[in-house]
């Protein structure tokens, strides 16, 4: 494959990645039609949380999706995604035509949503890893930031589509909204995007220095200068060989004191303290941010804020998208500008911001300003957090097994979402009036936010522990280098 075709394939795969991450936002669109689903099937808040959690639980399968990618490549991953997402959303759409049957069998709806969510993880993992490997390491954060930004804006687009085309004026009458048609649209869309992935998503082979020079010669062929280029080729290869032996960071000439990154598989990273620190931070921060994202309409209704909930479901994803773009660029900049600081230090910002947002919700969960500001902080933190977790995983454990390692980290996100949403529902229903499925007032959610505030503070402590582990490893490496 010549350089021109390589460049074309690189951007084709990036385009497929953008479509794949756009499709992933389908899972977080649940918030837009959650109330319609609740009224259509007469589900309790707990049953609704179980359905939402089943979609979040699908994120656990990003780990087996990573294993499948490492073993079989992107094409098989996209085929699995095609089958599961089409079946999942197709069955969900069909279920709306048999409401009486599914009213007493919410577990079946959970199974359908879980299937669709699992399917998205296969193309999500494949497209993310392919694009990280196709582009230079110094651009990993920016590539992930771009893809995650598309993922962030996707729920806003789907929410706007649902509000504009499928609600059809029945804002208060959720049972008459066109939920079946919307779910069918999601099924058709997932089939189209996965088909593109099967056909066009491809990991490019690594390029050596000699190959690179050879291809440049083919592009700039000049018969009168071939002999001169052959001489220059030997000199260039010699110089590149010298450069490869240096430990010079991308940003400049300063020599990094960081130990060489060892390529580690999932069972190897599971033996390290860094893994468990990141995992528990993912459980707490991911569970907190994800639960708030999925329940913002319920929170707004509980507070009796007189504003269309669609304003939240559209505004919040836009903020998430901006946060992901900034988070990826900042991560790359810090890694290149200050290569010797602990990689995990960048996590302090999103973890601390999440904690602040939960404290705000403890005291101001009944007013528009409190809800909007806290939600914005939590979503921005959530956006920063996952871009940075993925790049930190590469920095600590290498790129070769990136798919399975990040998949394992994402399990923490899924566990946190399921656990925290159950706690949210428990608090909500404890203070609901007898015989009612709707709760109003600050007590409906206040104790949940008290709990998440405490846990987020614990996540900050874990983050400092992770930074200390990295610092100790660097100092040990410096001592060993000086001794040798």
C-alpha positions as CSV (number, residue, x, y, z in Angstrom):
1,X,0.0,0.0,0.0
2,X,1.6,3.3,-1.1
3,X,1.5,6.5,1.0
4,X,-1.4,8.0,-0.9
5,X,-3.6,4.9,-0.3
6,X,-2.5,4.7,3.3
7,X,-3.5,8.3,3.9
8,X,-6.9,7.6,2.2
9,X,-7.5,4.5,4.2
10,X,-6.6,6.3,7.4
11,X,-9.2,8.9,6.9
12,X,-11.8,6.4,5.7
13,X,-11.4,4.5,8.9
14,X,-11.6,7.8,10.8
15,X,-14.9,8.5,9.1
16,X,-16.2,5.1,10.0
17,X,-15.1,5.7,13.6
18,X,-17.1,9.0,13.7
19,X,-20.2,7.1,12.5
20,X,-19.6,4.3,15.0
21,X,-19.3,6.8,17.9
22,X,-22.3,8.6,16.7
23,X,-24.2,5.3,16.9
24,X,-23.0,4.7,20.4
25,X,-24.9,7.8,21.5
26,X,-28.0,5.8,20.9
27,X,-27.6,4.1,24.3
28,X,-27.5,7.5,26.1
29,X,-30.6,8.7,24.2
30,X,-32.6,6.6,26.6
31,X,-33.2,9.7,28.7
32,X,-35.2,11.4,25.9
33,X,-37.8,8.7,25.7
34,X,-37.6,7.2,29.2
35,X,-40.8,8.9,30.4
36,X,-42.7,7.8,27.3
37,X,-41.5,4.3,27.9
38,X,-42.5,4.4,31.5
39,X,-46.0,5.6,30.7
40,X,-46.5,3.4,27.7
41,X,-45.8,0.2,29.7
42,X,-46.9,1.5,33.1
43,X,-43.5,0.7,34.6
44,X,-42.4,1.7,38.0
45,X,-39.3,3.9,38.5
46,X,-37.3,0.8,39.6
47,X,-38.3,-1.1,36.5
48,X,-37.3,1.9,34.4
49,X,-33.9,2.1,36.2
50,X,-33.5,-1.6,35.5
51,X,-34.0,-1.0,31.8
52,X,-31.6,1.9,31.8
53,X,-29.1,-0.2,33.8
54,X,-29.3,-3.0,31.3
55,X,-28.1,-0.7,28.6
56,X,-25.3,0.5,30.8
57,X,-24.4,-3.1,31.8
58,X,-23.7,-3.7,28.1
59,X,-20.6,-1.6,28.6
60,X,-19.1,-4.5,30.5
61,X,-18.9,-6.3,27.1
62,X,-16.4,-3.8,25.8
63,X,-13.8,-6.1,27.5
64,X,-14.8,-9.3,25.5
65,X,-15.2,-6.9,22.5
66,X,-11.6,-6.0,23.0
67,X,-10.6,-9.7,23.1
68,X,-12.5,-10.4,19.9
69,X,-10.8,-7.4,18.2
70,X,-7.3,-8.6,19.2
71,X,-8.0,-12.1,18.0
72,X,-10.1,-11.6,14.9
73,X,-9.8,-7.9,13.9
74,X,-12.3,-5.2,13.1
75,X,-14.4,-7.0,10.5
76,X,-15.6,-9.7,12.8
77,X,-16.3,-7.1,15.5
78,X,-18.5,-5.1,13.2
79,X,-20.4,-8.2,12.1
80,X,-21.2,-9.1,15.7
81,X,-22.3,-5.5,16.3
82,X,-24.5,-5.6,13.2
83,X,-26.4,-8.7,14.4
84,X,-26.8,-7.6,18.0
85,X,-27.9,-4.0,17.5
86,X,-30.3,-4.8,14.7
87,X,-32.0,-7.5,16.8
88,X,-32.0,-5.5,20.0
89,X,-33.6,-2.3,18.6
90,X,-35.8,-4.3,16.3
91,X,-37.3,-6.3,19.2
92,X,-37.7,-3.2,21.3
93,X,-39.7,-1.6,18.5
94,X,-41.8,-4.7,18.1
95,X,-42.5,-4.8,21.9
96,X,-44.4,-1.5,21.7
97,X,-47.1,-3.3,19.7
98,X,-47.7,-5.7,22.5
99,X,-47.8,-3.4,25.5
100,X,-50.1,-5.5,27.6
101,X,-47.8,-8.5,27.4
102,X,-44.6,-6.5,28.1
103,X,-46.1,-4.5,31.0
104,X,-45.6,-7.4,33.3
105,X,-42.4,-8.6,31.7
106,X,-40.0,-5.6,31.9
107,X,-37.1,-8.1,32.1
108,X,-37.6,-8.9,28.5
109,X,-37.3,-5.3,27.6
110,X,-34.1,-5.2,29.7
111,X,-32.8,-8.2,27.6
112,X,-33.5,-6.4,24.3
113,X,-31.9,-3.2,25.4
114,X,-28.9,-5.1,26.8
115,X,-28.5,-6.9,23.5
116,X,-28.5,-3.6,21.6
117,X,-26.0,-2.0,24.0
118,X,-23.7,-5.0,23.8
119,X,-23.7,-4.7,20.0
120,X,-22.6,-1.1,20.1
121,X,-19.6,-2.0,22.1
122,X,-18.1,-4.2,19.4
123,X,-18.0,-1.4,16.7
124,X,-17.1,1.2,19.4
125,X,-14.1,-0.8,20.5
126,X,-13.0,-1.7,16.9
127,X,-13.3,1.8,15.5
128,X,-11.6,3.4,18.5
129,X,-8.6,1.1,18.5
130,X,-8.2,1.1,14.7
131,X,-8.0,4.9,14.6
132,X,-5.6,5.1,17.6
133,X,-3.3,2.7,15.9
134,X,-3.5,4.3,12.5
135,X,-2.5,7.7,13.7
136,X,0.8,8.8,15.5
137,X,1.0,8.3,19.2
138,X,1.2,12.1,19.8
139,X,-2.3,12.4,18.3
140,X,-4.0,9.7,20.4
141,X,-5.7,12.2,22.8
142,X,-6.9,14.4,19.9
143,X,-8.3,11.4,17.9
144,X,-10.1,10.0,21.0
145,X,-11.3,13.5,21.9
146,X,-12.8,13.9,18.4
147,X,-14.5,10.5,18.5
148,X,-15.7,11.0,22.0
149,X,-17.0,14.4,21.0
150,X,-19.1,12.8,18.3
151,X,-20.3,10.4,21.0
152,X,-21.1,13.3,23.3
153,X,-23.2,15.2,20.7
154,X,-25.0,12.2,19.4
155,X,-27.6,12.0,22.2
156,X,-28.4,15.7,21.6
157,X,-29.1,15.0,18.0
158,X,-31.2,11.9,18.7
159,X,-33.0,13.7,21.4
160,X,-33.8,16.6,19.0
161,X,-34.9,14.1,16.4
162,X,-37.2,12.4,18.9
163,X,-38.6,15.7,20.2
164,X,-39.1,17.2,16.7
165,X,-40.4,14.2,14.7
166,X,-41.7,11.5,17.1
167,X,-43.3,13.5,20.0
168,X,-45.6,15.4,17.5
169,X,-47.0,17.7,20.1
170,X,-47.8,15.0,22.7
171,X,-45.4,16.5,25.3
172,X,-47.5,15.7,28.2
173,X,-49.2,12.6,26.7
174,X,-46.3,10.2,26.5
175,X,-48.4,7.2,25.6
176,X,-49.2,8.8,22.2
177,X,-45.7,9.6,21.2
178,X,-44.3,7.5,18.3
179,X,-41.9,5.4,20.3
180,X,-42.1,2.4,18.0
181,X,-41.1,4.3,15.0
182,X,-38.2,5.9,16.8
183,X,-36.8,2.6,17.9
184,X,-37.2,1.2,14.4
185,X,-35.2,4.1,13.1
186,X,-32.4,3.2,15.5
187,X,-32.4,-0.4,14.2
188,X,-32.1,0.7,10.6
189,X,-29.4,3.2,11.4
190,X,-27.3,0.7,13.3
191,X,-27.5,-1.7,10.4
192,X,-26.3,0.9,7.9
193,X,-23.4,2.1,10.0
194,X,-22.2,-1.5,10.9
195,X,-22.3,-2.4,7.3
196,X,-19.9,0.4,6.5
197,X,-17.7,-0.8,9.3
198,X,-17.6,-4.4,8.0
199,X,-16.6,-3.2,4.5
200,X,-14.3,-0.3,5.1
201,X,-12.8,-0.4,8.7
202,X,-9.1,-1.5,8.5
203,X,-6.0,-1.3,10.7
204,X,-3.0,-0.1,8.6
205,X,0.3,-2.1,8.9
206,X,3.2,-0.5,10.6
207,X,5.6,1.5,8.4
208,X,9.3,1.2,8.8
209,X,11.7,4.0,8.0
210,X,13.1,2.3,5.0
211,X,9.6,1.7,3.6
212,X,8.7,5.3,4.2
213,X,11.7,6.6,2.2
214,X,11.0,4.1,-0.6
215,X,7.4,5.4,-0.9
216,X,8.6,9.0,-1.0
217,X,10.9,8.1,-3.9
218,X,8.0,6.7,-5.8
219,X,5.9,9.8,-5.4
220,X,8.7,12.2,-6.3
221,X,10.4,10.2,-9.1
222,X,13.1,12.1,-10.9
223,X,15.5,10.1,-13.1
224,X,18.3,12.7,-12.9
225,X,18.4,12.5,-9.0
226,X,17.9,8.8,-8.3
227,X,21.6,8.2,-7.6
228,X,21.8,11.2,-5.3
229,X,18.7,10.0,-3.4
230,X,20.1,6.6,-2.9
231,X,23.1,8.2,-1.2
232,X,20.9,10.4,0.9
233,X,18.8,7.3,1.8
234,X,21.7,5.7,3.6
235,X,22.5,8.8,5.5
236,X,18.8,9.3,6.5
237,X,18.4,5.7,7.7
238,X,21.5,6.1,9.8
239,X,20.2,9.3,11.4
240,X,16.8,7.8,12.0
241,X,18.4,4.8,13.6
242,X,20.2,7.1,16.0
243,X,16.9,8.9,16.8
244,X,15.1,5.7,17.5
245,X,17.8,4.9,20.1
246,X,17.1,8.1,22.0
247,X,14.4,8.6,24.7
248,X,13.5,12.0,23.4
249,X,9.8,13.0,24.0
250,X,7.7,14.2,21.2
251,X,7.5,17.8,22.6
252,X,11.2,18.6,22.5
253,X,14.7,17.8,23.3
254,X,14.4,17.2,27.0
255,X,15.1,13.6,27.9
256,X,12.2,11.9,29.8
257,X,12.8,10.3,33.1
258,X,9.8,8.0,32.7
259,X,10.4,4.3,32.6
260,X,9.9,2.5,29.3
261,X,6.2,1.5,28.8
262,X,5.8,-2.3,28.9
263,X,3.2,-3.8,26.6
264,X,0.8,-5.6,29.0
265,X,-2.2,-7.8,28.5
266,X,-5.3,-7.6,30.7
267,X,-4.3,-10.4,33.1
268,X,-0.9,-8.6,33.6
269,X,-2.4,-5.2,34.3
270,X,-4.9,-6.8,36.7
271,X,-1.9,-7.5,39.0
272,X,-0.9,-3.9,39.3
273,X,-2.1,-1.3,41.9
274,X,-2.5,1.3,39.1
275,X,-5.2,-0.8,37.5
276,X,-7.3,-1.1,40.7
277,X,-6.9,2.6,41.4
278,X,-8.2,3.5,37.9
279,X,-10.9,0.9,38.1
280,X,-12.4,2.2,41.4
281,X,-12.2,5.8,40.1
282,X,-14.1,4.6,37.0
283,X,-16.7,2.9,39.2
284,X,-17.3,6.1,41.3
285,X,-16.9,8.8,38.7
286,X,-18.4,6.9,35.8
287,X,-21.3,5.7,37.9
288,X,-22.0,9.2,39.3
289,X,-21.8,10.9,35.9
290,X,-23.7,8.3,34.0
291,X,-26.6,8.0,36.5
292,X,-27.1,11.8,36.5
293,X,-27.0,11.8,32.6
294,X,-29.6,9.0,32.4
295,X,-31.9,10.6,35.1
296,X,-31.8,14.3,34.4
297,X,-35.4,14.4,33.1
298,X,-36.6,12.5,36.2
299,X,-34.7,15.0,38.4
300,X,-36.1,18.0,36.5
301,X,-39.7,16.6,36.9
302,X,-39.1,15.9,40.6
303,X,-38.0,19.5,41.2
304,X,-41.0,20.7,39.3
305,X,-38.8,23.1,37.3
306,X,-41.1,24.8,34.7
307,X,-38.9,24.2,31.7
308,X,-39.1,21.7,28.9
309,X,-36.9,18.7,29.8
310,X,-35.7,18.5,26.2
311,X,-33.6,21.6,26.9
312,X,-31.6,19.5,29.3
313,X,-31.4,16.5,27.1
314,X,-30.0,18.6,24.2
315,X,-27.8,21.1,26.2
316,X,-26.1,18.5,28.3
317,X,-24.7,16.4,25.4
318,X,-23.5,19.5,23.7
319,X,-21.4,20.3,26.8
320,X,-20.2,16.7,26.9
321,X,-19.0,17.0,23.3
322,X,-17.1,20.2,24.0
323,X,-15.5,18.6,27.1
324,X,-14.3,15.6,25.1
325,X,-12.7,17.7,22.5
326,X,-10.9,19.9,25.0
327,X,-10.0,16.9,27.2
328,X,-8.2,15.0,24.4
329,X,-6.3,18.1,23.3
330,X,-5.2,19.0,26.8
331,X,-4.1,15.4,27.5
332,X,-1.8,15.4,24.5
333,X,-0.5,18.9,25.3
334,X,0.4,18.0,28.9
335,X,2.0,14.7,27.9
336,X,4.3,16.4,25.4
337,X,5.0,19.6,27.3
338,X,5.6,18.0,30.7
339,X,6.5,14.4,30.0
340,X,7.8,13.8,33.5
341,X,4.7,14.6,35.5
342,X,2.5,11.7,36.5
343,X,0.1,10.8,33.7
344,X,-2.8,10.4,36.1
345,X,-2.5,13.9,37.4
346,X,-4.8,15.1,34.7
347,X,-7.6,13.0,36.2
348,X,-7.7,15.3,39.2
349,X,-9.7,17.9,37.3
350,X,-12.7,15.7,36.3
351,X,-12.7,13.8,39.6
352,X,-12.8,17.0,41.6
353,X,-15.3,18.6,39.4
354,X,-17.6,15.6,39.8
355,X,-17.4,15.9,43.5
356,X,-18.3,19.6,43.5
357,X,-21.3,18.9,41.2
358,X,-22.7,16.4,43.7
359,X,-22.3,18.8,46.6
360,X,-24.2,21.4,44.6
361,X,-27.0,18.9,44.0
362,X,-27.3,18.1,47.7
363,X,-28.3,21.7,48.5
364,X,-29.7,23.1,45.2
365,X,-31.6,20.2,43.5
366,X,-34.9,22.1,43.5
367,X,-33.9,25.1,41.4
368,X,-33.1,25.6,37.7
369,X,-29.8,27.3,38.3
370,X,-28.6,24.6,40.7
371,X,-29.7,21.8,38.4
372,X,-28.2,23.3,35.3
373,X,-24.9,24.3,36.8
374,X,-24.4,21.0,38.6
375,X,-25.4,19.0,35.5
376,X,-23.0,21.0,33.3
377,X,-20.1,20.4,35.8
378,X,-20.9,16.7,36.0
379,X,-21.2,16.2,32.3
380,X,-18.0,18.2,31.5
381,X,-16.1,16.1,34.1
382,X,-17.6,12.9,32.7
383,X,-16.4,14.0,29.2
384,X,-12.9,14.8,30.3
385,X,-12.7,11.7,32.4
386,X,-13.1,9.0,29.8
387,X,-10.8,10.5,27.2
388,X,-8.1,10.8,29.8
389,X,-8.6,7.3,31.2
390,X,-8.1,5.8,27.7
391,X,-4.9,7.8,27.0
392,X,-3.6,7.1,30.5
393,X,-4.2,3.4,29.9
394,X,-2.0,3.6,26.8
395,X,0.7,5.6,28.7
396,X,0.8,3.1,31.6
397,X,0.2,-0.3,29.8
398,X,1.0,0.3,26.1
399,X,-0.8,0.4,22.8
400,X,-0.5,-3.2,21.6
401,X,-3.3,-4.6,23.8
402,X,-5.2,-1.3,24.0
403,X,-8.5,-2.9,23.0
404,X,-8.8,-5.4,25.9
405,X,-7.2,-3.1,28.5
406,X,-9.6,-0.2,27.9
407,X,-12.4,-2.7,27.7
408,X,-11.5,-4.0,31.1
409,X,-11.5,-0.4,32.5
410,X,-14.9,0.2,31.0
411,X,-16.3,-2.6,33.1
412,X,-15.8,-0.3,36.1
413,X,-18.0,2.3,34.3
414,X,-20.8,-0.3,33.7
415,X,-20.7,-1.6,37.3
416,X,-20.8,1.9,38.7
417,X,-23.8,2.8,36.4
418,X,-25.8,-0.2,37.5
419,X,-25.1,0.1,41.2
420,X,-25.6,3.9,41.4
421,X,-28.8,3.8,39.3
422,X,-30.2,1.2,41.7
423,X,-29.4,3.5,44.6
424,X,-31.0,6.4,42.8
425,X,-34.2,4.5,42.3
426,X,-34.2,3.3,45.9
427,X,-33.9,6.9,47.2
428,X,-36.6,8.1,44.7
429,X,-39.2,5.5,45.6
430,X,-38.6,5.7,49.3
431,X,-39.9,9.2,49.3
432,X,-42.6,8.7,46.7
433,X,-46.2,9.0,47.9
434,X,-48.0,5.6,48.5
435,X,-49.4,4.2,45.3
436,X,-47.6,6.9,43.2
437,X,-44.8,6.4,40.7
438,X,-43.7,10.0,40.8
439,X,-41.9,11.8,43.6
440,X,-41.7,15.6,44.1
441,X,-39.3,17.5,46.4
442,X,-35.7,17.6,47.5
443,X,-35.8,14.4,49.5
444,X,-36.5,12.4,46.4
445,X,-32.8,12.6,45.4
446,X,-31.0,14.4,48.2
447,X,-29.6,11.4,50.1
448,X,-28.4,9.9,46.9
449,X,-26.3,13.0,46.2
450,X,-25.0,13.0,49.8
451,X,-23.7,9.4,49.2
452,X,-22.1,10.3,45.8
453,X,-20.4,13.4,47.3
454,X,-18.7,11.2,49.9
455,X,-17.7,8.6,47.3
456,X,-16.3,11.2,44.9
457,X,-14.1,12.6,47.7
458,X,-12.8,9.0,48.1
459,X,-12.1,9.0,44.4
460,X,-9.9,12.1,44.8
461,X,-7.9,10.3,47.5
462,X,-7.5,7.3,45.1
463,X,-6.3,9.7,42.4
464,X,-3.5,11.0,44.7
465,X,-2.5,7.4,45.5
466,X,-2.3,6.7,41.8
467,X,-0.1,9.7,41.2
468,X,2.2,8.7,44.1
469,X,2.6,5.2,42.6
470,X,3.6,6.7,39.3
471,X,6.1,9.1,41.0
472,X,7.7,6.3,43.0
473,X,8.2,4.2,39.8
474,X,9.8,7.2,38.1
475,X,12.2,7.8,41.0
476,X,13.1,4.1,41.2
477,X,13.8,4.1,37.4
478,X,16.0,7.2,37.8
479,X,18.0,5.6,40.6
480,X,18.5,2.4,38.7
481,X,19.6,4.4,35.6
482,X,22.2,6.3,37.6
483,X,23.5,3.1,39.2
484,X,23.9,1.5,35.8
